[in-house]
């Protein structure tokens, strides 16, 4: 992309002022973005937050998910307790209104 700028002698000062203001705004935005990313990394929030989860593996023989059991001590002789996977409700609608997508069997 090529930009053609026509410079007249009376507009040189104005053009220099616009370019210097634009460069200073870009530097300020870059500095604020770096500060935002640093603070978010310290508190583990924002777009780059780390989410912890357990990865479930797939069995090679049956091609099904292998269940995850709770960790226990070496000398604990209780029956193993299975961990249920969490339900992903990150994008859940919290308005408690019925969905307009499914209107019933006959659309009423």
MDTraj code that builds the backbone (N, CA, C; nanometers):
import mdtraj as md
import numpy as np

residues = "UNK UNK UNK UNK UNK UNK UNK UNK UNK UNK UNK UNK UNK UNK UNK UNK UNK UNK UNK UNK UNK UNK UNK UNK UNK UNK UNK UNK UNK UNK UNK UNK UNK UNK UNK UNK UNK UNK UNK UNK UNK UNK UNK UNK UNK UNK UNK UNK UNK UNK UNK UNK UNK UNK UNK UNK UNK UNK UNK UNK UNK UNK UNK UNK UNK UNK UNK UNK UNK UNK UNK UNK UNK UNK UNK UNK UNK UNK UNK UNK UNK UNK UNK UNK UNK UNK UNK UNK UNK UNK UNK UNK UNK UNK UNK UNK UNK UNK UNK UNK UNK UNK UNK UNK UNK UNK UNK UNK".split()
xyz = np.array([
    [0.0849, -0.1171, 0.0000],
    [0.0000, 0.0000, 0.0000],
    [0.0891, 0.1230, 0.0000],
    [0.0674, 0.2118, -0.0947],
    [0.1448, 0.3333, -0.1047],
    [0.0574, 0.4525, -0.0689],
    [0.1158, 0.5431, 0.0058],
    [0.0439, 0.6632, 0.0476],
    [0.1120, 0.7824, -0.0160],
    [0.0373, 0.8635, -0.0844],
    [0.0911, 0.9815, -0.1489],
    [0.0507, 1.1030, -0.0674],
    [0.1490, 1.1758, -0.0183],
    [0.1230, 1.2953, 0.0621],
    [0.1772, 1.4151, -0.0141],
    [0.0912, 1.5092, -0.0428],
    [0.1335, 1.6324, -0.1085],
    [0.1645, 1.7347, -0.0007],
    [0.2852, 1.7874, -0.0042],
    [0.3277, 1.8827, 0.0980],
    [0.3445, 2.0193, 0.0333],
    [0.2728, 2.1139, 0.0864],
    [0.2863, 2.2520, 0.0434],
    [0.3658, 2.3261, 0.1504],
    [0.4361, 2.4308, 0.1129],
    [0.5212, 2.5014, 0.2114],
    [0.4459, 2.5504, 0.3344],
    [0.3202, 2.5883, 0.3213],
    [0.2453, 2.6400, 0.4363],
    [0.1992, 2.5283, 0.5290],
    [0.1972, 2.4024, 0.4807],
    [0.1442, 2.2919, 0.5603],
    [0.2537, 2.2070, 0.6247],
    [0.3802, 2.2399, 0.6069],
    [0.4867, 2.1549, 0.6600],
    [0.4843, 2.1504, 0.8121],
    [0.4607, 2.2626, 0.8770],
    [0.4567, 2.2647, 1.0235],
    [0.3378, 2.1843, 1.0758],
    [0.2235, 2.1966, 1.0096],
    [0.1044, 2.1229, 1.0508],
    [0.1242, 1.9734, 1.0313],
    [0.1848, 1.9334, 0.9205],
    [0.2086, 1.7925, 0.8939],
    [0.3070, 1.7354, 0.9955],
    [0.4122, 1.8077, 1.0289],
    [0.5084, 1.7620, 1.1291],
    [0.4407, 1.7453, 1.2650],
    [0.3516, 1.8359, 1.3006],
    [0.2806, 1.8281, 1.4280],
    [0.1898, 1.7053, 1.4316],
    [0.1182, 1.6769, 1.3226],
    [0.0280, 1.5611, 1.3179],
    [0.1075, 1.4321, 1.3289],
    [0.2200, 1.4234, 1.2595],
    [0.3022, 1.3020, 1.2642],
    [0.3605, 1.2813, 1.4028],
    [0.4081, 1.3868, 1.4679],
    [0.4671, 1.3716, 1.6014],
    [0.3611, 1.3352, 1.7051],
    [0.2391, 1.3896, 1.6943],
    [0.1316, 1.3548, 1.7872],
    [0.0909, 1.2099, 1.7680],
    [0.0840, 1.1635, 1.6432],
    [0.0468, 1.0252, 1.6148],
    [0.1503, 0.9292, 1.6710],
    [0.2777, 0.9596, 1.6559],
    [0.3838, 0.8736, 1.7076],
    [0.3800, 0.8700, 1.8603],
    [0.3554, 0.9833, 1.9252],
    [0.3504, 0.9840, 2.0714],
    [0.2285, 0.9065, 2.1226],
    [0.1158, 0.9118, 2.0508],
    [-0.0020, 0.8340, 2.0907],
    [0.0240, 0.6848, 2.0781],
    [0.0919, 0.6444, 1.9726],
    [0.1238, 0.5029, 1.9540],
    [0.2177, 0.4546, 2.0645],
    [0.3144, 0.5357, 2.1016],
    [0.4057, 0.4981, 2.2109],
    [0.3304, 0.4864, 2.3426],
    [0.2361, 0.5767, 2.3670],
    [0.1587, 0.5721, 2.4905],
    [0.0703, 0.4477, 2.4942],
    [0.0077, 0.4138, 2.3830],
    [-0.0764, 0.2937, 2.3776],
    [0.0079, 0.1692, 2.3977],
    [0.1271, 0.1638, 2.3385],
    [0.2160, 0.0491, 2.3577],
    [0.2574, 0.0343, 2.5041],
    [0.2869, 0.1470, 2.5684],
    [0.3240, 0.1422, 2.7101],
    [0.2099, 0.0954, 2.7986],
    [0.0898, 0.1428, 2.7693],
    [-0.0261, 0.1008, 2.8481],
    [-0.0592, -0.0462, 2.8236],
    [-0.0403, -0.0936, 2.7017],
    [-0.0640, -0.2344, 2.6706],
    [0.0354, -0.3232, 2.7444],
    [0.1618, -0.2819, 2.7474],
    [0.2620, -0.3591, 2.8216],
    [0.2299, -0.3632, 2.9703],
    [0.1862, -0.2496, 3.0267],
    [0.1516, -0.2457, 3.1692],
    [0.0302, -0.3341, 3.1986],
    [-0.0701, -0.3307, 3.1094],
    [-0.1889, -0.4154, 3.1253],
    [-0.1492, -0.5632, 3.1235],
    [-0.0665, -0.6027, 3.0276],
    [-0.0240, -0.7426, 3.0195],
    [0.0555, -0.7845, 3.1424],
    [0.1387, -0.6946, 3.1950],
    [0.2174, -0.7267, 3.3148],
    [0.1266, -0.7442, 3.4372],
    [0.0297, -0.6547, 3.4560],
    [-0.0603, -0.6658, 3.5702],
    [-0.1498, -0.7887, 3.5587],
    [-0.1968, -0.8188, 3.4377],
    [-0.2805, -0.9373, 3.4186],
    [-0.2014, -1.0650, 3.4440],
    [-0.0742, -1.0657, 3.4075],
    [0.0079, -1.1837, 3.4317],
    [0.0307, -1.2040, 3.5814],
    [0.0425, -1.0955, 3.6572],
    [0.0625, -1.1072, 3.8021],
    [-0.0615, -1.1629, 3.8707],
    [-0.1814, -1.1225, 3.8250],
    [-0.3056, -1.1649, 3.8899],
    [-0.3728, -1.2824, 3.8198],
    [-0.3159, -1.3279, 3.7084],
    [-0.3687, -1.4395, 3.6301],
    [-0.5138, -1.4139, 3.5877],
    [-0.5368, -1.2974, 3.5303],
    [-0.6684, -1.2619, 3.4776],
    [-0.6499, -1.2094, 3.3361],
    [-0.7581, -1.1827, 3.2694],
    [-0.7507, -1.1217, 3.1380],
    [-0.7441, -1.2243, 3.0264],
    [-0.7014, -1.1780, 2.9095],
    [-0.7007, -1.2629, 2.7914],
    [-0.5961, -1.3731, 2.7981],
    [-0.4868, -1.3501, 2.8695],
    [-0.3783, -1.4481, 2.8750],
    [-0.3776, -1.5281, 3.0048],
    [-0.4924, -1.5424, 3.0686],
    [-0.5006, -1.6166, 3.1948],
    [-0.4767, -1.7651, 3.1704],
    [-0.4099, -1.8275, 3.2652],
    [-0.3804, -1.9698, 3.2557],
    [-0.4952, -2.0469, 3.3194],
    [-0.5486, -2.1435, 3.2471],
    [-0.6571, -2.2263, 3.2994],
    [-0.6014, -2.3644, 3.3301],
    [-0.6288, -2.4117, 3.4508],
    [-0.5790, -2.5422, 3.4921],
    [-0.6881, -2.6466, 3.4723],
    [-0.6513, -2.7581, 3.4159],
    [-0.7450, -2.8678, 3.4001],
    [-0.6658, -2.9970, 3.3882],
    [-0.7342, -3.1068, 3.4096],
    [-0.6708, -3.2367, 3.3926],
    [-0.7053, -3.2887, 3.2544],
    [-0.6061, -3.3358, 3.1845],
    [-0.6278, -3.3866, 3.0503],
    [-0.6687, -3.5326, 3.0598],
    [-0.7765, -3.5652, 2.9961],
    [-0.8222, -3.7050, 2.9949],
    [-0.7649, -3.7725, 2.8723],
    [-0.7118, -3.8907, 2.8922],
    [-0.6532, -3.9613, 2.7794],
    [-0.7537, -4.0574, 2.7184],
    [-0.7264, -4.0980, 2.5968],
    [-0.8119, -4.1909, 2.5241],
    [-0.7439, -4.3266, 2.5212],
    [-0.8193, -4.4307, 2.5518],
    [-0.7658, -4.5662, 2.5509],
    [-0.7328, -4.6075, 2.4071],
    [-0.6178, -4.6730, 2.3920],
    [-0.5770, -4.7157, 2.2580],
    [-0.6563, -4.8366, 2.2097],
    [-0.7050, -4.9187, 2.3012],
    [-0.7762, -5.0405, 2.2597],
    [-0.9236, -5.0156, 2.2317],
    [-0.9899, -4.9368, 2.3169],
    [-1.1343, -4.9160, 2.2995],
    [-1.1682, -4.7809, 2.2376],
    [-1.0698, -4.6906, 2.2303],
    [-1.0900, -4.5568, 2.1747],
    [-1.1937, -4.4769, 2.2547],
    [-1.1987, -4.5018, 2.3869],
    [-1.2883, -4.4287, 2.4765],
    [-1.2055, -4.3507, 2.5775],
    [-1.2702, -4.2550, 2.6425],
    [-1.2014, -4.1778, 2.7453],
    [-1.1780, -4.2624, 2.8691],
    [-1.0595, -4.2493, 2.9280],
    [-1.0246, -4.3216, 3.0496],
    [-1.0659, -4.2348, 3.1685],
    [-1.1351, -4.2903, 3.2685],
    [-1.1788, -4.2080, 3.3821],
    [-1.0613, -4.1612, 3.4673],
    [-1.0837, -4.0507, 3.5364],
    [-0.9832, -3.9936, 3.6263],
    [-1.0277, -4.0214, 3.7692],
    [-0.9341, -4.0683, 3.8522],
    [-0.9632, -4.0973, 3.9916],
    [-0.8915, -3.9967, 4.0806],
    [-0.9511, -3.9715, 4.1980],
    [-0.8900, -3.8787, 4.2928],
    [-0.7592, -3.9356, 4.3454],
    [-0.6647, -3.8459, 4.3706],
    [-0.5367, -3.8882, 4.4267],
    [-0.5571, -3.9366, 4.5696],
    [-0.4769, -4.0351, 4.6092],
    [-0.4874, -4.0864, 4.7463],
    [-0.3500, -4.1309, 4.7933],
    [-0.3399, -4.1518, 4.9227],
    [-0.2127, -4.1912, 4.9827],
    [-0.1776, -4.3358, 4.9475],
    [-0.0539, -4.3686, 4.9678],
    [-0.0041, -4.5013, 4.9333],
    [-0.0711, -4.6108, 5.0163],
    [-0.0899, -4.5861, 5.1451],
    [-0.1461, -4.6887, 5.2333],
    [-0.2967, -4.6715, 5.2552],
    [-0.3656, -4.5988, 5.1680],
    [-0.5095, -4.5793, 5.1773],
    [-0.5783, -4.6944, 5.1032],
    [-0.6575, -4.7759, 5.1781],
    [-0.7185, -4.8942, 5.1186],
    [-0.8659, -4.8767, 5.0857],
    [-0.9129, -4.7521, 5.0824],
    [-1.0512, -4.7290, 5.0435],
    [-1.0669, -4.7542, 4.8936],
    [-1.1917, -4.7688, 4.8539],
    [-1.2168, -4.7820, 4.7114],
    [-1.1847, -4.6500, 4.6408],
    [-1.1359, -4.6578, 4.5208],
    [-1.1034, -4.5324, 4.4507],
    [-1.2297, -4.4513, 4.4207],
    [-1.2172, -4.3199, 4.4347],
    [-1.3281, -4.2288, 4.4051],
    [-1.3022, -4.1633, 4.2702],
    [-1.4011, -4.1685, 4.1866],
    [-1.3875, -4.1158, 4.0518],
    [-1.4168, -3.9666, 4.0491],
    [-1.3391, -3.8921, 3.9723],
    [-1.3625, -3.7496, 3.9544],
    [-1.4481, -3.7284, 3.8313],
    [-1.5541, -3.6517, 3.8475],
    [-1.6392, -3.6207, 3.7340],
    [-1.5837, -3.4977, 3.6623],
    [-1.5849, -3.4972, 3.5311],
    [-1.5316, -3.3814, 3.4595],
    [-1.6195, -3.2590, 3.4833],
    [-1.5596, -3.1413, 3.4927],
    [-1.6404, -3.0202, 3.5149],
    [-1.7241, -2.9879, 3.3913],
    [-1.8386, -2.9286, 3.4159],
    [-1.9259, -2.8875, 3.3074],
    [-1.8798, -2.7500, 3.2621],
    [-1.8532, -2.7385, 3.1340],
    [-1.8039, -2.6115, 3.0812],
    [-1.9200, -2.5153, 3.0654],
    [-1.9240, -2.4142, 3.1508],
    [-2.0320, -2.3157, 3.1435],
    [-1.9757, -2.1758, 3.1259],
    [-1.8645, -2.1657, 3.0548],
    [-1.8020, -2.0359, 3.0347],
    [-1.8916, -1.9418, 2.9548],
    [-1.9564, -1.9915, 2.8513],
    [-2.0403, -1.9081, 2.7662],
    [-2.1887, -1.9287, 2.7937],
    [-2.2226, -1.9682, 2.9146],
    [-2.3615, -1.9958, 2.9490],
    [-2.4405, -1.8657, 2.9601],
    [-2.5644, -1.8707, 2.9169],
    [-2.6523, -1.7553, 2.9258],
    [-2.7088, -1.7482, 3.0669],
    [-2.6841, -1.6364, 3.1363],
    [-2.7257, -1.6224, 3.2761],
    [-2.8554, -1.5438, 3.2916],
    [-2.9280, -1.5194, 3.1831],
    [-3.0481, -1.4370, 3.1921],
    [-3.1708, -1.5166, 3.2361],
    [-3.1637, -1.6497, 3.2387],
    [-3.2740, -1.7379, 3.2765],
    [-3.3962, -1.7212, 3.1872],
    [-3.3769, -1.6753, 3.0647],
    [-3.4848, -1.6663, 2.9681],
    [-3.4785, -1.7875, 2.8770],
    [-3.5941, -1.8279, 2.8267],
    [-3.5956, -1.9410, 2.7353],
    [-3.5276, -1.9029, 2.6048],
    [-3.4634, -2.0006, 2.5450],
    [-3.3941, -1.9764, 2.4198],
    [-3.4946, -1.9581, 2.3067],
    [-3.4784, -1.8533, 2.2249],
    [-3.5708, -1.8350, 2.1124],
    [-3.5424, -1.9306, 1.9973],
    [-3.4356, -2.0095, 2.0054],
    [-3.3997, -2.0980, 1.8954],
    [-3.4970, -2.2147, 1.8866],
    [-3.5331, -2.2753, 1.9992],
    [-3.6228, -2.3907, 1.9992],
    [-3.7567, -2.3482, 2.0572],
    [-3.8576, -2.3446, 1.9731],
    [-3.9876, -2.2971, 2.0178],
    [-4.0854, -2.4065, 2.0515],
    [-4.0393, -2.5281, 2.0738],
    [-4.1299, -2.6382, 2.1050],
    [-4.1457, -2.7293, 1.9853],
    [-4.2325, -2.8262, 1.9993],
    [-4.2482, -2.9261, 1.8926],
    [-4.3127, -2.8662, 1.7662],
    [-4.4095, -2.7771, 1.7836],
    [-4.4782, -2.7215, 1.6669],
    [-4.4436, -2.5742, 1.6467],
    [-4.3440, -2.5240, 1.7171],
    [-4.3031, -2.3854, 1.7011],
    [-4.3945, -2.2850, 1.7683],
    [-4.4711, -2.3299, 1.8690],
    [-4.5629, -2.2385, 1.9370],
    [-4.4968, -2.1691, 2.0517],
])
top = md.Topology()
chain = top.add_chain()
for i, resn in enumerate(residues, 1):
    res = top.add_residue(resn, chain, resSeq=i)
    for name in ("N", "CA", "C"):
        top.add_atom(name, md.element.get_by_symbol(name[0]), res)
traj = md.Trajectory(xyz[None], top)
